[in-house]
Amino acid sequence: MRQITAQMVEQMDQNDELASFKKEFYTKDDSIYLDGNSLGLLSKRAEQSLLDVLNDWKEHGIDGWMGGKYPWFTLSEKLAEKLSLLVGAKEKEVIVTGSTTVNLHQMVATFFEPQEGRTKILADELTFPSDIYGLQSQLKLKGLNPDTDLIQVGSKNGLTLDEQDIIDKMTEDVALILLPSVLYRSGQLLDIERLTREAHKRNIPIGFDLCHSIGAIPHELSNWGVDFAFWCNYKYVNAGPGGVGGLYVNTKHFTKTPGLSGWFGSKKETQFDMDHHFDAENSAGGYQIGTPHMLSTAPLIGSLSIFEEAKIDRIRTKSLKLTSLLMDLLNQEIENEFTIVNPLDDTRRGGHVALMHNDAARICKALKQNGIVPDFRAPNIIRLAPVALYNSFQDVFEAVKILSKIMKNREYEKFENKREVIA
Ligand SMILES: *Cc1c(COP(=O)(O)O)cnc(C)c1O
């Protein structure tokens, strides 16, 4: 392969249609942030919208629900219209609400309807722990046994899944399937369309956790017929730590009674009748539970306006170029150190690059000391996420240069190979 030079990388930045968004984010001159897959950076627009909502509280008190700049009573629905563009759904199929784990509970409580001989939930052994804890407790709530009723599809290499293995487990005793869109460690993007088609051939409802794809990858949830999905908005969507998440329910299920009902799922017109008969909104909004967390919703206003301009297809195109460049440079500059464990194929790769190394924990510490912010996933994975909205091609070039120096000088050896409490 042709040697990649600094000039070539400079040219990539000059040709970058999204380059202007970088200055809208609080990046630092003396460090390169490659951890947007864990917590996206603050943008000036998100900061402003948070201040606007605070100001409405200051100025209007209770009347902020119906007045002010962004009336709170309908803000979750208004933002869902913009968020629906990121998941490829109809406006009413999406709502801004809850968090990943809470939304998982709501969706599983709603869609898991075990019957005689059909009591199992199908998931995978590589998924995020919270998703598994949620499924275990939902099984217990229905009087079932997680040891026998939760099936976790295995991985041949401990890093990626084979769709055929998942499909082979879609047996008659499965009542619900829950899978991630992108695996949080290896960054593998599953074939959502194929998995949905195969699940539906067997009449099994299927949902996806989009935490690691939302904001990085376009989706077509409606066209693919996915039954439900949920996600957080604090990773690639940059809505702030603990920012309010989202969920999607396919239109054909709007008549399904929420498994966990609450008054914010009511029809807006009748919510304040205070009647004890629950009349759910005929949309994804019907699956809301309680009063929305306005101060943790507010940054989404600014953040989603950036996505509206940048467009998710362009974000995906740039993201793939960034991760390709990162892998090419790693191969060029650093020999025989790391194993790249994310899929190399563009159609199977999420938004980050995953490197395996026995000293991963302390290499991450050395990177941080050198102004590069990666993240570490036990036991031996370094994740590097160059984010299309605020990382440049130059950032990737610099980061690999520093990593190469750390490896050559074995600078990581002065740290203990142990993770921090938060990694
Ligand atoms: C980030 C992440 C979570 C976190 O869930 P919270 O409820 O927001 O804490 C859950 N699942 C996956 C797959 C994630 O990537």
The ligand as an ORCA input file, in Angstrom:
! r2SCAN-3c Opt
* xyz 0 1
  C     -23.846      2.665     27.164
  C     -24.662      1.439     27.148
  C     -25.613      1.178     28.129
  C     -25.780      2.123     29.298
  O     -27.070      2.084     29.788
  P     -27.598      3.277     30.734
  O     -28.916      2.824     31.163
  O     -27.605      4.525     29.912
  O     -26.633      3.407     31.859
  C     -26.385      0.041     28.027
  N     -26.244     -0.816     26.985
  C     -25.318     -0.604     26.019
  C     -25.188     -1.560     24.894
  C     -24.496      0.518     26.076
  O     -23.590      0.729     25.145
*
